[in-house]
């Protein structure tokens, strides 16, 4: 079992001063093995905070990050392969067909993306798409009102990914569970020979044969 925190679009301190206190109480060190961040971390202090939760942090560059994070990342928890992007590469934003094309390019089973500040977890065309939303609930120009703060935890057990979404609604943390199972191809046995191999002469001379078996 591997527990992976999926988080992003923090925009600290440009749009909001910190993560919700009730989220920080949940994100304690020692329980989470890996963090996948969709970007827009925005400051060094927030990145270092994530490293206190888990030292294995993979961050991709958002459209407001000035750091040298990569545009995409892939991690493997066999047999599951996970890709991470910020999400501004998808046109239109959040479009599943566009995200699916990116997932095929990265050759992943699960694609994590952000940018919309809205949580989503959906299976599409045999792949699983997760958007953790904005953990800080930072505002976004294309959204009317304040986005709901949210993040996700993925519990990976072999070909099964159980995703728990944590949302702060009316001051209370609510949790929802979504499960994805990767379809595994059956292992095919090599065909068995129907006839025994013929004996091979050890030399072209005398009528003496020696079996390869």
Order of alpha helices (4+ residues) and beta strands (2+ residues): beta-alpha-beta-alpha-beta-beta-beta-alpha-beta-beta-beta-beta-beta-beta-beta-beta
